[in-house]
């Protein structure tokens, strides 16, 4: 594996001499899984009508935005598209073009408001925003909310009457009520979404004046394909199609009869007729499934590796061990933690603590990574010191500030900050000295009035990770213990993974241990832009960004324009790594090396290796795996009910 880009749906591509565009030539004759032709129209639809559409929530837009302009994708002919940017952009092919899954226009265009404009759809969008925040709006200005509801009702009647003048008469008071509520709300999601509601009202008027009175709501597409959608409604270009989804249990896939890839002998892929993906959140249970033969492959934990090796010969397992994968595991602290408990003076004071880089550095020194590597990873992990993935040619540990385990230094740094245990209960307090130094208050009297008595202001917060991931659970428990040694109370709180991610991306957390997938290129605009979708440590940066974050963002932007790796490293990424590791928006932990155990009868599994983007192996290699037909394997697979298609 060398992470080189190879032809796929595009059989070839040509980069313009100035590097500002790339023309991709698509394969002819490819069909969606429902038999409809795949053409350039689908590519243009995916980029220009979905990913680049501000109405549609997605985390892909940042990676396809160069400067402040989204990549422009245009149709050249039925089987060629041209993607253009306004300045050189190294990750254009790898991150933007390769990293976006294409969507079928014939299935989804009818759900996109941009392609189906109308006053009614925009009215529905205004109503949806109001319903989502009704309780907040009621508290902010009940009278304005009553007026807003009346204006929305008036707008609905005007649209039903198909009268543009009446629509205008309803939009004006609607906008006024929205303005009143925006003024009454504190900065945050509710205020931002009410600003969107104003734009929906404007669009409703524009549509009415264009005699477009029906239309699709701007939020319709976001809810179109979900877990309740019948399988036959989906259409894809991959090797398998959906048969059924049992919530929390299993995804059953069948062979896509229109899949375009063939093997070296011309046999259409994939080899398997069916593929069952069992959903098991608890890793202990995953291992039991593999050992009992209910699963055929297992991404092993370090704690399982000795058992896997010991049983491999008897159980006919193939074992694969490789270097660290792409991605990282880290602890992130919420620098907007006051949002978790609005009006709570202790959380307001704690926000100043979370934002102090010296505090985060002290915590980094307090984490015993060697113990974490030895006890949790059994020596099968490596410490990471920066965001960029270790296998990437852009990773440079020597440029990073490193934080070797040093409890004395951590304690001294906290003492120097003014985070001391004022009441001798073992937990440090947020003292007046600290808050005055942070310019949060002027003197002790002012501090007490704003934040309450210092003896009641403790450095204490919840520490969450996803339940069932035993490695992250163990890491969190060690971190809780390590922080306790320096007087910081981080209360371990396992959560369901979906709830964890919702809290993380909604800013409703204290500290979280989690991981991100990664790739070859270090560009991560959805994380490092101050308004990025995953700028989760401090979403408020979009309104008031710290200087170092602006510099990190600029280094990401400037670095993405340079195609030579060493030049980009010397000019931009070494400084980026230094900033990242100095300010520690996240505290990097340990990256496990690649460990895999596979049923030996599953042929081609010997090629399993870490993938850019951390694709599961059944996704990355699934189309080219098959069952061996040796006598031993055939008997074994017949017993397990697994024997299916293979290469002819």
PAZA-418603 format. One line per 3 residues: their letters; for each residue x, y, z of C-alpha. Coordinates in steps of 0.02 Angstrom, whole numbers, always signed. Example, Ala and Ser with C-alpha at 12.3 -4.5 7.8 and 13.67 -1.06 7.14 Angstrom:
// PAZA-418603
as = +615,-225,+390 | +684,-53,+357
This chain:
// PAZA-418603
xxx = +0,+0,+0 | +75,+166,-54 | -85,+274,-49
xxx = -64,+315,-233 | -223,+371,-321 | -284,+245,-448
xxx = -424,+256,-578 | -600,+215,-520 | -762,+286,-586
xxx = -648,+408,-677 | -540,+307,-796 | -418,+453,-813
xxx = -393,+636,-770 | -293,+783,-834 | -232,+924,-724
xxx = -217,+1092,-810 | -42,+1167,-826 | -84,+1304,-700
xxx = -152,+1177,-575 | -318,+1269,-563 | -427,+1132,-638
xxx = -438,+947,-669 | -541,+863,-805 | -602,+689,-761
xxx = -653,+564,-895 | -786,+444,-831 | -803,+263,-881
xxx = -941,+227,-1006 | -1081,+104,-971 | -1081,+114,-780
xxx = -1252,+96,-699 | -1323,+133,-529 | -1379,-18,-429
xxx = -1557,+10,-491 | -1500,-2,-672 | -1505,+184,-715
xxx = -1353,+254,-810 | -1218,+347,-714 | -1164,+505,-804
xxx = -1081,+673,-778 | -1251,+742,-723 | -1238,+640,-563
xxx = -1065,+710,-526 | -1120,+890,-553 | -1277,+861,-449
xxx = -1176,+788,-304 | -1056,+934,-294 | -1154,+1086,-349
xxx = -1328,+1042,-286 | -1287,+943,-129 | -1112,+961,-55
xxx = -1095,+1144,-105 | -1275,+1186,-56 | -1285,+1286,+106
xxx = -1459,+1216,+138 | -1390,+1040,+157 | -1293,+997,+315
xxx = -1133,+902,+278 | -952,+894,+334 | -881,+883,+157
xxx = -903,+1064,+104 | -752,+1129,+201 | -634,+1010,+110
xxx = -697,+1069,-60 | -689,+1255,-19 | -533,+1342,-80
xxx = -511,+1517,-11 | -693,+1565,+14 | -756,+1483,-145
xxx = -827,+1309,-165 | -750,+1206,-305 | -844,+1228,-467
xxx = -891,+1066,-554 | -960,+1078,-729 | -1014,+954,-861
xxx = -901,+941,-1013 | -1003,+803,-1094 | -1100,+652,-1034
xxx = -940,+566,-980 | -825,+708,-929 | -827,+840,-792
xxx = -712,+984,-751 | -675,+1035,-572 | -602,+1210,-554
xxx = -532,+1309,-409 | -478,+1490,-395 | -302,+1449,-334
xxx = -188,+1296,-327 | -255,+1163,-210 | -152,+1005,-180
xxx = -291,+901,-95 | -416,+932,-237 | -403,+756,-306
xxx = -368,+661,-145 | -485,+745,-22 | -619,+833,-123
xxx = -643,+723,-275 | -595,+553,-203 | -671,+593,-33
xxx = -851,+626,-90 | -974,+484,-119 | -1075,+518,-276
xxx = -1265,+527,-270 | -1398,+479,-398 | -1482,+632,-470
xxx = -1629,+532,-534 | -1669,+478,-356 | -1632,+633,-253
xxx = -1653,+790,-359 | -1837,+803,-312 | -1790,+828,-130
xxx = -1673,+976,-158 | -1752,+1147,-129 | -1627,+1232,-244
xxx = -1695,+1129,-389 | -1876,+1141,-330 | -1900,+1319,-267
xxx = -2065,+1378,-197 | -2141,+1490,-64 | -2224,+1345,+25
xxx = -2062,+1251,+53 | -1978,+1404,+127 | -2126,+1438,+241
xxx = -2110,+1259,+304 | -1925,+1291,+340 | -1967,+1446,+443
xxx = -2095,+1346,+540 | -1969,+1207,+572 | -1842,+1328,+646
xxx = -1973,+1404,+760 | -2032,+1234,+819 | -1854,+1178,+856
xxx = -1824,+1326,+973 | -1998,+1364,+1036 | -1955,+1349,+1220
xxx = -1804,+1463,+1201 | -1905,+1590,+1103 | -2044,+1587,+1231
xxx = -1920,+1631,+1368 | -1832,+1763,+1264 | -1985,+1863,+1207
xxx = -2156,+1782,+1222 | -2245,+1929,+1140 | -2133,+1926,+988
xxx = -2161,+1737,+973 | -2350,+1763,+970 | -2329,+1892,+832
xxx = -2213,+1775,+737 | -2338,+1631,+745 | -2473,+1746,+679
xxx = -2362,+1804,+536 | -2318,+1624,+488 | -2503,+1581,+485
xxx = -2537,+1735,+378 | -2397,+1683,+260 | -2470,+1507,+242
xxx = -2640,+1580,+195 | -2561,+1697,+68 | -2466,+1554,-13
xxx = -2622,+1447,-18 | -2710,+1592,-105 | -2562,+1607,-225
xxx = -2559,+1794,-199 | -2385,+1873,-204 | -2445,+2038,-132
xxx = -2519,+1949,+18 | -2357,+1852,+38 | -2261,+2016,+48
xxx = -2386,+2083,+174 | -2353,+1930,+283 | -2163,+1926,+261
xxx = -2135,+2103,+326 | -2208,+2074,+502 | -2130,+1901,+503
xxx = -1957,+1977,+477 | -1990,+2106,+612 | -2038,+1972,+738
xxx = -1883,+1871,+694 | -1774,+2026,+719 | -1851,+2054,+892
xxx = -1816,+1875,+943 | -1638,+1879,+874 | -1603,+2033,+979
xxx = -1676,+1947,+1134 | -1570,+1790,+1115 | -1391,+1765,+1170
xxx = -1267,+1716,+1032 | -1283,+1532,+991 | -1370,+1404,+882
xxx = -1545,+1474,+908 | -1492,+1648,+854 | -1396,+1580,+704
xxx = -1544,+1475,+646 | -1664,+1622,+663 | -1550,+1717,+545
xxx = -1573,+1572,+424 | -1762,+1584,+449 | -1753,+1766,+391
xxx = -1669,+1709,+230 | -1805,+1576,+207 | -1937,+1712,+223
xxx = -1848,+1816,+92 | -1842,+1666,-23 | -2028,+1634,+4
xxx = -2064,+1809,-58 | -1947,+1792,-207 | -2029,+1627,-255
xxx = -2203,+1699,-240 | -2155,+1846,-350 | -2092,+1718,-477
xxx = -2261,+1629,-465 | -2184,+1478,-377 | -2299,+1435,-233
xxx = -2264,+1252,-192 | -2083,+1199,-180 | -1976,+1092,-67
xxx = -1920,+1145,+106 | -1732,+1179,+120 | -1716,+1049,+257
xxx = -1805,+910,+160 | -1648,+833,+87 | -1567,+816,+259
xxx = -1702,+691,+308 | -1725,+599,+143 | -1618,+443,+158
xxx = -1620,+374,+335 | -1638,+212,+430 | -1825,+208,+392
xxx = -1804,+221,+204 | -1856,+61,+111 | -1701,-26,+40
xxx = -1767,-18,-138 | -1763,+172,-129 | -1574,+175,-116
xxx = -1460,+172,-267 | -1271,+163,-262 | -1116,+126,-365
xxx = -1028,+8,-244 | -1009,-181,-250 | -1158,-215,-137
xxx = -1335,-150,-114 | -1442,-145,+41 | -1562,-288,+76
xxx = -1611,-246,+254 | -1560,-150,+408 | -1604,-208,+582
xxx = -1573,-68,+704 | -1426,-106,+815 | -1413,-285,+749
xxx = -1366,-313,+567 | -1347,-239,+394 | -1377,-366,+256
xxx = -1304,-329,+85 | -1320,-417,-81 | -1213,-415,-237
xxx = -1242,-266,-350 | -1282,-345,-520 | -1226,-186,-610
xxx = -1059,-163,-521 | -928,-110,-647 | -765,-185,-584
xxx = -697,-350,-650 | -546,-452,-597 | -392,-492,-703
xxx = -488,-634,-789 | -637,-524,-831 | -748,-595,-694
xxx = -870,-466,-627 | -843,-418,-446 | -885,-440,-305
xxx = -864,-626,-280 | -985,-643,-134 | -1172,-650,-165
xxx = -1213,-583,+8 | -1121,-493,+146 | -1189,-478,+323
xxx = -1120,-341,+435 | -1161,-379,+616 | -1177,-225,+725
xxx = -1094,-256,+893 | -1040,-102,+991 | -957,-197,+1132
xxx = -784,-253,+1078 | -781,-399,+1200 | -936,-465,+1112
xxx = -857,-436,+941 | -712,-547,+992 | -830,-682,+1054
xxx = -922,-677,+886 | -757,-704,+795 | -698,-845,+909
xxx = -864,-935,+892 | -862,-922,+702 | -1009,-802,+691
xxx = -893,-671,+617 | -754,-702,+492 | -638,-556,+530
xxx = -592,-457,+683 | -493,-295,+706 | -401,-355,+861
xxx = -363,-257,+1018 | -190,-269,+1094 | -262,-361,+1244
xxx = -327,-497,+1127 | -170,-516,+1022 | -81,-647,+1127
xxx = -239,-754,+1129 | -261,-731,+941 | -82,-784,+906
xxx = -96,-932,+1023 | -253,-999,+942 | -218,-950,+761
xxx = -148,-1116,+701 | -281,-1224,+783 | -424,-1109,+730
xxx = -354,-1079,+554 | -343,-891,+578 | -232,-778,+475
xxx = -150,-642,+581 | -94,-475,+510 | +14,-348,+600
xxx = +67,-181,+526 | +116,-5,+576 | +3,+129,+652
xxx = -152,+169,+549 | -210,+338,+487 | -301,+444,+615
xxx = -278,+483,+799 | -349,+459,+973 | -360,+609,+1088
xxx = -437,+697,+1235 | -530,+859,+1195 | -585,+987,+1325
xxx = -734,+1100,+1293 | -671,+1279,+1286 | -853,+1336,+1273
xxx = -906,+1238,+1427 | -1010,+1382,+1495 | -1137,+1334,+1362
xxx = -1164,+1167,+1449 | -1242,+1252,+1601 | -1295,+1427,+1549
xxx = -1301,+1545,+1697 | -1197,+1432,+1810 | -1056,+1542,+1879
xxx = -942,+1393,+1912 | -953,+1337,+1730 | -922,+1516,+1675
xxx = -763,+1516,+1780 | -717,+1342,+1717 | -724,+1405,+1538
xxx = -577,+1521,+1577 | -482,+1369,+1642 | -518,+1265,+1487
xxx = -458,+1407,+1376 | -290,+1426,+1465 | -160,+1336,+1361
xxx = -50,+1312,+1516 | -192,+1213,+1596 | -203,+1097,+1447
xxx = -13,+1079,+1445 | -12,+1034,+1629 | -143,+899,+1595
xxx = -36,+832,+1452 | +113,+815,+1569 | +5,+723,+1696
xxx = -49,+583,+1577 | +63,+431,+1594 | +73,+379,+1412
xxx = +201,+244,+1448 | +84,+160,+1571 | -57,+181,+1445
xxx = +49,+99,+1310 | +108,-43,+1424 | -53,-82,+1516
xxx = -190,-42,+1391 | -100,-67,+1225 | +16,-207,+1285
xxx = +159,-118,+1198 | +67,-124,+1031 | +39,+63,+1017
xxx = +139,+219,+984 | +120,+393,+1059 | +59,+530,+943
xxx = +104,+713,+965 | +12,+805,+826 | -147,+800,+721
xxx = -68,+737,+561 | -77,+548,+541 | +84,+454,+581
xxx = +92,+361,+412 | +76,+526,+318 | +235,+596,+239
xxx = +187,+761,+322 | +198,+693,+500 | +349,+759,+595
xxx = +360,+715,+780 | +522,+813,+798 | +432,+976,+759
xxx = +303,+944,+895 | +309,+999,+1075 | +308,+838,+1175
xxx = +244,+812,+1351 | +335,+671,+1442 | +253,+611,+1601
xxx = +299,+732,+1741 | +178,+749,+1886 | +287,+875,+1979
xxx = +293,+989,+1829 | +106,+974,+1802 | +70,+1021,+1983
xxx = +190,+1168,+1976 | +110,+1234,+1817 | -62,+1226,+1898
xxx = +4,+1312,+2055 | +82,+1450,+1950 | -84,+1476,+1861
xxx = -173,+1500,+2026 | -270,+1338,+2019 | -243,+1279,+2197
xxx = -338,+1177,+2325 | -404,+1314,+2439 | -509,+1203,+2551
xxx = -394,+1050,+2564 | -522,+926,+2492 | -406,+859,+2358
xxx = -482,+957,+2213 | -406,+1117,+2149 | -508,+1276,+2149
xxx = -524,+1416,+2022 | -453,+1553,+2129 | -476,+1740,+2119
xxx = -292,+1751,+2074 | -321,+1645,+1919 | -477,+1738,+1863
xxx = -398,+1909,+1889 | -247,+1854,+1786 | -366,+1799,+1648
xxx = -452,+1970,+1658 | -616,+1886,+1703 | -639,+2002,+1852
xxx = -551,+2151,+1931 | -529,+2100,+2113 | -588,+1973,+2240
xxx = -752,+2063,+2270 | -787,+2070,+2084 | -739,+1887,+2064
xxx = -856,+1834,+2204 | -1000,+1933,+2130 | -975,+1858,+1956
xxx = -922,+1681,+1997 | -966,+1647,+2179 | -847,+1602,+2323
xxx = -682,+1528,+2264 | -696,+1380,+2383 | -850,+1326,+2285
xxx = -767,+1344,+2114 | -684,+1177,+2083 | -591,+1116,+1930
xxx = -713,+975,+1898 | -795,+915,+1738 | -869,+756,+1662
xxx = -755,+647,+1554 | -848,+545,+1424 | -810,+411,+1295
xxx = -913,+283,+1201 | -970,+134,+1302 | -919,-36,+1236
xxx = -753,+27,+1168 | -649,-54,+1303 | -486,+31,+1251
xxx = -560,+206,+1261 | -647,+159,+1423 | -481,+103,+1498
xxx = -394,+260,+1434 | -529,+370,+1511 | -515,+280,+1677
xxx = -326,+303,+1678 | -345,+487,+1634 | -470,+507,+1775
xxx = -341,+431,+1894 | -195,+532,+1824 | -291,+695,+1840
xxx = -342,+652,+2018 | -156,+640,+2061 | -137,+825,+2017
xxx = -299,+883,+2097 | -413,+887,+1943 | -581,+800,+1955
xxx = -629,+722,+1788 | -779,+610,+1821 | -782,+464,+1699
xxx = -949,+449,+1609 | -970,+317,+1471 | -1103,+359,+1341
xxx = -1186,+283,+1189 | -1081,+328,+1037 | -1217,+426,+948
xxx = -1254,+526,+1105 | -1068,+557,+1128 | -1047,+627,+951
xxx = -1206,+730,+966 | -1140,+807,+1126 | -969,+837,+1049
xxx = -1033,+923,+892 | -1164,+1017,+991 | -1040,+1083,+1119
xxx = -1128,+991,+1262 | -983,+905,+1349 | -841,+931,+1472
xxx = -703,+817,+1410 | -713,+678,+1280 | -594,+537,+1233
xxx = -625,+495,+1051 | -533,+465,+888 | -537,+532,+712
xxx = -495,+447,+550 | -357,+526,+447 | -276,+524,+278
xxx = -117,+553,+183 | -142,+740,+162 | -133,+849,+318
xxx = -266,+971,+258 | -416,+966,+372 | -522,+1120,+340
xxx = -676,+1046,+424 | -574,+1040,+585 | -450,+1183,+572
xxx = -553,+1321,+496 | -623,+1424,+639 | -798,+1394,+571
xxx = -763,+1212,+526 | -895,+1078,+551 | -781,+985,+674
xxx = -699,+1133,+761 | -772,+1054,+916 | -652,+1117,+1050
xxx = -713,+1296,+1026 | -856,+1324,+905 | -868,+1504,+965
xxx = -704,+1538,+874 | -804,+1576,+717 | -860,+1738,+800
xxx = -704,+1782,+900 | -555,+1674,+848 | -394,+1671,+951
xxx = -241,+1731,+855 | -157,+1560,+857 | -311,+1479,+777
xxx = -311,+1607,+637 | -127,+1570,+609 | -156,+1381,+608
xxx = -299,+1405,+484 | -189,+1512,+372 | -49,+1384,+377
xxx = -174,+1251,+323 | -234,+1361,+181 | -59,+1411,+123
xxx = +9,+1235,+142 | -130,+1164,+34 | -67,+1268,-114
xxx = +106,+1187,-116 | +126,+1022,-209 | +304,+978,-157
xxx = +299,+886,+10 | +465,+949,+78 | +431,+1128,+27
xxx = +258,+1122,+108 | +334,+1048,+266 | +473,+1177,+280
xxx = +363,+1328,+242 | +201,+1282,+328 | +171,+1115,+412
xxx = +316,+1116,+535 | +250,+1279,+605 | +74,+1208,+603
xxx = +132,+1057,+704 | +220,+1172,+827 | +63,+1277,+852
xxx = -49,+1125,+866 | +62,+1044,+997 | +90,+1206,+1094
xxx = -91,+1260,+1110 | -161,+1083,+1122 | -339,+1104,+1060
xxx = -339,+916,+1090 | -217,+812,+1193 | -151,+669,+1087
xxx = -139,+497,+1165 | -86,+327,+1093 | -115,+256,+919
xxx = -134,+68,+910 | -37,-21,+775 | -136,-117,+644
xxx = -191,-289,+708 | -310,-403,+616 | -370,-582,+630
xxx = -461,-664,+485 | -529,-836,+445 | -391,-915,+340
xxx = -518,-977,+215 | -556,-796,+169 | -439,-773,+23
xxx = -356,-605,-15 | -369,-555,+167 | -180,-568,+177
xxx = -179,-398,+89 | -275,-310,+228 | -178,-152,+275
xxx = -215,+17,+355 | -318,+125,+239 | -318,+313,+216
xxx = -481,+365,+296 | -481,+207,+403 | -605,+115,+294
xxx = -658,-50,+374 | -571,-194,+288 | -734,-271,+228
xxx = -766,-107,+135 | -590,-79,+70 | -560,-259,+13
xxx = -734,-335,+14 | -758,-341,-174 | -601,-448,-198
xxx = -614,-572,-55 | -679,-748,-84 | -688,-919,-1
xxx = -552,-1045,-40 | -613,-1210,-113 | -487,-1325,-29
xxx = -564,-1479,+51 | -534,-1414,+228 | -610,-1245,+190
xxx = -756,-1314,+93 | -809,-1427,+235 | -787,-1288,+362
xxx = -884,-1161,+260 | -1026,-1280,+220 | -1044,-1309,+407
xxx = -1050,-1122,+438 | -1166,-1090,+291 | -1041,-971,+212
xxx = -997,-1056,+48 | -1040,-937,-94 | -975,-862,-254
xxx = -791,-848,-294 | -676,-823,-442 | -708,-942,-584
